Amino acid sequence: MLVAVVVALIAAVVGIFGYTSIPTELGLYSALASFHPPSVGLTPALTYGIPWGFTWDEFYQQNLTGQTAMVTGANSGIGLDLASSLAKVGADVVMLCRNPQKCHDAKSKILQEETPIKGNIITMTMDTASLASVRALAEAYISEHGNDKRIDFLFLNAGVASSTDRYNKCPTKTEADQLDYHFQVNYLSHHLLYHLLKPFLSEDAKIVQTSSASSFVSFTYKVATDLETLHGCSEPQFEGGGSNSALNLAYGQSKLAQILWVKKLTRLLEPEQSKIRANAFHPGLTHTPGVGRMADSDQLAGWEQVMLKHMLQKAWQSPDGALTGLYLATGTSKNDIRGRYFHPQSQEVVNPMALDEKLQDDVWAFSDELVKAYMTPIQVPSQSTTSSDADDDETTDGGGNGSDQAADQPPVEQAAEIIENEESETTEEAIPEDVTEVKVPIEDAEPDAGVEIEEEAQDADAEPEVGGEESSEEAGDVTTKQEGEPML
Ligand SMILES: NC(=O)c1ccc[n+]([C@@H]2O[C@H](COP(=O)([O-])OP(=O)(O)OC[C@H]3O[C@@H](n4cnc5c(N)ncnc54)[C@H](OP(=O)(O)O)[C@@H]3O)[C@@H](O)[C@H]2O)c1
């Protein structure tokens, strides 16, 4: 704690404000950060003199032609850089965004970059604030590509830090599912996405969670494992003692859940001798549109806004924020890295709160419980089916569940050719045409079969109840679904 205070003071006075680079060049910040894990790699100054464990040169030497990467939150910041970098080395990239227009614009931006794009880019819509939207995306992807595009890299990156009142003691909830907003958007929907796509991952797929050093800042209970705790309205208590804003703690909780998740998944996959690897990373303080918005938002006190704006001048640029994630996906083949957590410059950092195996188990079980209505395995469409058959069958077999996923595994056909990118390719093209059987969640919920989720009004009554019995108004909670909320 003392070290943290010293780091903050010195940084604030001389380095971060850019009055002098002497402390940086003397290695003062990197030395101090090494005693304070959350600070490791936070900004370039804190890594001065430490070489990158994985460089852009190494990344660009790779050829990922024929491999498929899926990136959530791909239209902005770190997700956008993950998507564009992967496409440049030949990967086919599925960009998932909550807003189809933003997705399309982001894809256009990538295609206009100077470095040629070698992979094909598809855009699809998924709003992680809605479990039905996640389900619909998975169905659409599997219907369209389940036969030919196994997912080699799954980047669970979409994230947000938002609240209408940072000191509101009750958690902000998602409109669709009435669940803690940060927990669902940043973590829980990714849990569901993984479950639905698992049969369509390649046998040595890499899963990468974009977590955060904020994972060190959570509630005393670390991560909730029941709804009552998740939605509790008591004075937020900081794990490290004292209090912190509810916003910080809720965000930190979701980011800690992501690290617990990769550790639990690694343990689950071990007995199967699976080659799938899951890891998490913190991009560092990275100058992305999301953080830029946060620096201007009233979620921060005035002095915090000033501090953040100054720090952003010395922060990582977005591509560098993405590089540690790219390392975990593509640069670790020689090292068997799984279930671990890294900070910029590919340095491993241990978050002691994530080591608790009982907590890993409980968070996983709680997450399964929350998404169970959407978990029915999705069948891959038969390749011989015609479009007109599909029209008849699109939402058949509403109640089917429990099918043997191993037996249902589709034949794997590596995408041998790189399909040319076309500007006109939009979300509409991802709507399945040859669906023979797409199962819907049990309890007769009907997620939209297509991918244009935002365009259609969600019928709240048609969704399975996930987030508890109280309405948000009764609980005095705040529900939000705005776009463009700040995050960090
Ligand atoms: N930048 C940092 O300093 C920093 C530090 C630590 C961790 N992170 C993590 O890095 C990840 C990316 O953040 P960023 O800095 O690149 O911020 P960003 O520029 O705001 O990007 C966040 C992305 O997530 C998407 N997203 C937000 N809510 C969503 C929802 N409900 N459904 C689907 N997508 C949603 C955003 O879509 P819209 O554009 O539509 O909002 C955007 O594409 C986040 O998980 C964040 O927690 C960032």
The ligand as a MOL file (V3000), in Angstrom:
LIG
                    3D

  0  0  0     0  0            999 V3000
M  V30 BEGIN CTAB
M  V30 COUNTS 48 52 0 0 0
M  V30 BEGIN ATOM
M  V30 1 N -8.6100 1.1990 -22.5370 0
M  V30 2 C -8.1860 0.8840 -21.3230 0
M  V30 3 O -7.4070 1.6250 -20.7070 0
M  V30 4 C -8.6280 -0.4010 -20.7090 0
M  V30 5 C -8.0440 -0.7680 -19.5060 0
M  V30 6 C -8.4070 -1.9700 -18.9330 0
M  V30 7 C -9.3120 -2.7990 -19.5720 0
M  V30 8 N -9.8940 -2.4150 -20.7330 0 CHG=1
M  V30 9 C -10.8510 -3.3220 -21.3650 0
M  V30 10 O -10.6420 -3.3590 -22.7530 0
M  V30 11 C -11.8500 -3.7210 -23.4090 0
M  V30 12 C -12.0580 -2.8100 -24.6050 0
M  V30 13 O -12.2000 -1.4750 -24.1480 0
M  V30 14 P -11.6710 -0.2070 -24.9610 0
M  V30 15 O -10.7590 0.5350 -24.0970 0
M  V30 16 O -11.2270 -0.6180 -26.3060 0 CHG=-1
M  V30 17 O -13.0240 0.6590 -25.0300 0
M  V30 18 P -13.9770 1.0730 -26.2240 0
M  V30 19 O -13.2130 1.8140 -27.2500 0
M  V30 20 O -15.1430 1.7480 -25.6000 0
M  V30 21 O -14.4380 -0.3350 -26.7940 0
M  V30 22 C -15.3420 -1.1290 -26.0850 0
M  V30 23 C -16.0630 -2.0210 -27.0720 0
M  V30 24 O -17.0120 -2.8260 -26.3610 0
M  V30 25 C -18.2720 -2.6330 -26.9900 0
M  V30 26 N -19.4050 -2.8110 -26.1020 0
M  V30 27 C -19.7520 -2.0920 -25.0160 0
M  V30 28 N -20.9250 -2.5100 -24.5250 0
M  V30 29 C -21.3400 -3.5260 -25.3350 0
M  V30 30 C -22.4820 -4.3510 -25.3740 0
M  V30 31 N -23.4770 -4.2150 -24.5030 0
M  V30 32 N -22.5570 -5.2860 -26.3400 0
M  V30 33 C -21.5920 -5.4360 -27.2520 0
M  V30 34 N -20.4900 -4.6650 -27.2840 0
M  V30 35 C -20.3670 -3.7150 -26.3300 0
M  V30 36 C -18.2350 -1.2140 -27.5030 0
M  V30 37 O -19.2640 -0.9880 -28.4470 0
M  V30 38 P -19.8050 0.5230 -28.6750 0
M  V30 39 O -18.7730 1.2110 -29.5060 0
M  V30 40 O -21.0930 0.3120 -29.3920 0
M  V30 41 O -19.9500 1.1510 -27.3290 0
M  V30 42 C -16.8490 -1.2150 -28.1020 0
M  V30 43 O -16.8390 -1.8680 -29.3300 0
M  V30 44 C -12.9420 -3.6350 -22.3550 0
M  V30 45 O -13.2840 -4.9340 -21.9170 0
M  V30 46 C -12.2880 -2.8890 -21.2220 0
M  V30 47 O -12.8270 -3.2440 -19.9660 0
M  V30 48 C -9.5570 -1.2230 -21.3280 0
M  V30 END ATOM
M  V30 BEGIN BOND
M  V30 1 1 1 2
M  V30 2 2 2 3
M  V30 3 1 2 4
M  V30 4 1 4 5
M  V30 5 2 4 48
M  V30 6 2 5 6
M  V30 7 1 6 7
M  V30 8 2 7 8
M  V30 9 1 8 9
M  V30 10 1 8 48
M  V30 11 1 9 10
M  V30 12 1 9 46
M  V30 13 1 10 11
M  V30 14 1 11 12
M  V30 15 1 11 44
M  V30 16 1 12 13
M  V30 17 1 13 14
M  V30 18 2 14 15
M  V30 19 1 14 16
M  V30 20 1 14 17
M  V30 21 1 17 18
M  V30 22 2 18 19
M  V30 23 1 18 20
M  V30 24 1 18 21
M  V30 25 1 21 22
M  V30 26 1 22 23
M  V30 27 1 23 24
M  V30 28 1 23 42
M  V30 29 1 24 25
M  V30 30 1 25 26
M  V30 31 1 25 36
M  V30 32 1 26 27
M  V30 33 1 26 35
M  V30 34 2 27 28
M  V30 35 1 28 29
M  V30 36 1 29 30
M  V30 37 2 29 35
M  V30 38 1 30 31
M  V30 39 2 30 32
M  V30 40 1 32 33
M  V30 41 2 33 34
M  V30 42 1 34 35
M  V30 43 1 36 37
M  V30 44 1 36 42
M  V30 45 1 37 38
M  V30 46 2 38 39
M  V30 47 1 38 40
M  V30 48 1 38 41
M  V30 49 1 42 43
M  V30 50 1 44 45
M  V30 51 1 44 46
M  V30 52 1 46 47
M  V30 END BOND
M  V30 END CTAB
M  END
